[in-house]
Amino acid sequence: MELPLHPSYPERGRRVLRVKAEKGTAQLWVSRRDSEHMDAGSRFRLMGLANIEIVAVEDNTLIAEVHSWGVEEAKKLRIPLIHWLPSEGNVKMTVKGPQGSAVGLAEPNIMRESVDSVVQLVRYGFCRIDWKGENEVLVYYAHP
């Protein structure tokens, strides 16, 4: 799927996220912080994708269905916006900042950026790329 680099500035270009779907089902990652308080019936918008409703929670897995597609519907429903990643192809990311280090996942598109580039991490802030390995990246937090 193709998404804008920045929703308010389409002239900045687009990025592609590959979502593998089989038999009408796709697996996606959302952060634990976003998912840990969700129950059956919870609704949210996967940024740039769709409005989702949880139908069941099994262990650490949310089972969900598309509720609707439009962002205007999400605004009308006043549901939270949640960042997501495909379940495959992501890059290990370490963020170093004043409060220590955090390790997580980043979109594979970050590997197109050069060392010393400043990138915006959705819902996190701006970071400078310090180092890139084969499937991992080290960034330093700059500001919100």
Secondary structure per residue as TSV (DSSP state, phi and psi in degrees):
chain	resnum	aa	ss	phi	psi
A	1	M	-	360.0	149.6
A	2	E	E	-108.9	129.4
A	3	L	E	-128.8	151.7
A	4	P	E	-69.1	148.5
A	5	L	S	-62.9	-37.3
A	6	H	S	-141.9	123.1
A	7	P	T	-62.0	-26.6
A	8	S	T	-88.8	-11.7
A	9	Y	-	-132.6	76.1
A	10	P	G	-60.9	-24.1
A	11	E	G	-66.7	-12.9
A	12	R	G	-77.5	-6.0
A	13	G	-	106.6	-172.7
A	14	R	E	-133.0	161.3
A	15	R	E	-129.7	155.2
A	16	V	E	-114.3	130.6
A	17	L	-	-117.5	129.5
A	18	R	-	-95.7	118.8
A	19	V	-	-113.2	119.9
A	20	K	-	-87.5	121.8
A	21	A	E	-118.8	135.7
A	22	E	E	-130.3	126.7
A	23	K	T	53.6	41.1
A	24	G	T	76.3	12.4
A	25	T	E	-124.4	138.4
A	26	A	E	-130.9	145.2
A	27	Q	-	-104.9	131.9
A	28	L	E	-132.1	157.7
A	29	W	E	-103.6	136.3
A	30	V	-	-127.8	157.6
A	31	S	-	-68.1	150.4
A	32	R	H	-59.7	-40.1
A	33	R	H	-58.7	-36.3
A	34	D	H	-77.3	-35.2
A	35	S	H	-92.5	-20.5
A	36	E	T	-65.4	-19.7
A	37	H	T	-107.8	12.9
A	38	M	-	-91.4	142.3
A	39	D	-	-129.1	172.4
A	40	A	T	-54.1	133.2
A	41	G	T	98.6	-17.5
A	42	S	-	-64.8	143.4
A	43	R	E	-124.6	147.9
A	44	F	E	-158.9	166.7
A	45	R	E	-107.5	126.1
A	46	L	E	-79.1	115.3
A	47	M	T	-50.9	124.5
A	48	G	T	76.1	4.0
A	49	L	T	-122.4	-75.8
A	50	A	E	-161.7	165.5
A	51	N	E	-92.8	130.4
A	52	I	E	-120.1	147.2
A	53	E	E	-125.9	130.6
A	54	I	E	-74.4	130.1
A	55	V	E	-105.2	-22.6
A	56	A	E	-162.8	157.6
A	57	V	E	-126.3	121.5
A	58	E	E	-126.1	115.7
A	59	D	T	54.3	-120.2
A	60	N	T	-102.5	21.6
A	61	T	E	-114.6	130.4
A	62	L	E	-94.3	127.0
A	63	I	E	-101.5	122.6
A	64	A	E	-138.6	164.3
A	65	E	E	-129.9	156.6
A	66	V	E	-70.7	125.5
A	67	H	E	-86.7	-46.4
A	68	S	E	-164.2	172.9
A	69	W	-	-107.2	-33.7
A	70	G	-	-79.0	144.1
A	71	V	H	-67.9	-30.6
A	72	E	H	-64.8	-35.8
A	73	E	H	-64.3	-40.8
A	74	A	H	-61.8	-41.3
A	75	K	H	-64.9	-42.2
A	76	K	H	-62.5	-40.8
A	77	L	H	-77.6	-14.0
A	78	R	T	56.1	47.3
A	79	I	-	-96.7	152.4
A	80	P	-	-68.6	150.6
A	81	L	E	-94.1	131.8
A	82	I	E	-126.8	132.2
A	83	H	-	-75.6	150.7
A	84	W	-	-143.9	163.7
A	85	L	E	-134.1	152.2
A	86	P	E	-62.0	160.3
A	87	S	S	-79.9	-11.4
A	88	E	S	-130.4	153.9
A	89	G	S	84.8	5.3
A	90	N	-	-78.1	169.2
A	91	V	E	-116.9	136.9
A	92	K	E	-68.5	131.7
A	93	M	E	-127.4	133.7
A	94	T	E	-112.0	127.1
A	95	V	E	-109.3	123.9
A	96	K	E	-107.1	135.0
A	97	G	E	-153.3	-174.5
A	98	P	T	-58.9	-29.5
A	99	Q	T	-94.6	10.7
A	100	G	E	114.1	-155.8
A	101	S	E	-113.8	149.7
A	102	A	E	-133.3	140.7
A	103	V	E	-117.5	136.6
A	104	G	E	-160.6	-153.1
A	105	L	E	-118.5	150.8
A	106	A	E	-130.8	157.6
A	107	E	-	-59.4	145.1
A	108	P	G	-61.5	-21.7
A	109	N	G	-61.7	-19.6
A	110	I	G	-63.3	-24.0
A	111	M	G	-70.2	-14.1
A	112	R	G	-78.3	-17.0
A	113	E	S	-80.9	152.3
A	114	S	-	-86.4	153.0
A	115	V	T	-56.9	140.8
A	116	D	T	80.6	-3.5
A	117	S	-	-70.1	148.6
A	118	V	E	-100.5	126.6
A	119	V	E	-122.4	152.4
A	120	Q	E	-98.5	122.6
A	121	L	E	-93.3	123.5
A	122	V	T	-54.5	129.8
A	123	R	T	60.7	21.7
A	124	Y	T	-129.8	-57.1
A	125	G	E	146.4	-168.2
A	126	F	E	-97.6	139.3
A	127	C	E	-137.5	153.2
A	128	R	E	-103.4	130.6
A	129	I	E	-73.7	121.4
A	130	D	E	-98.7	-36.3
A	131	W	E	-155.5	146.0
A	132	K	E	-131.2	131.9
A	133	G	-	-106.5	-162.5
A	134	E	S	-63.5	-48.2
A	135	N	S	-135.2	35.3
A	136	E	E	-152.6	159.9
A	137	V	E	-144.9	144.9
A	138	L	E	-115.0	126.5
A	139	V	E	-127.2	155.6
A	140	Y	E	-113.7	129.7
A	141	Y	E	-63.7	134.7
A	142	A	E	-108.5	-56.0
A	143	H	E	-168.2	165.2
A	144	P	-	-66.5	360.0
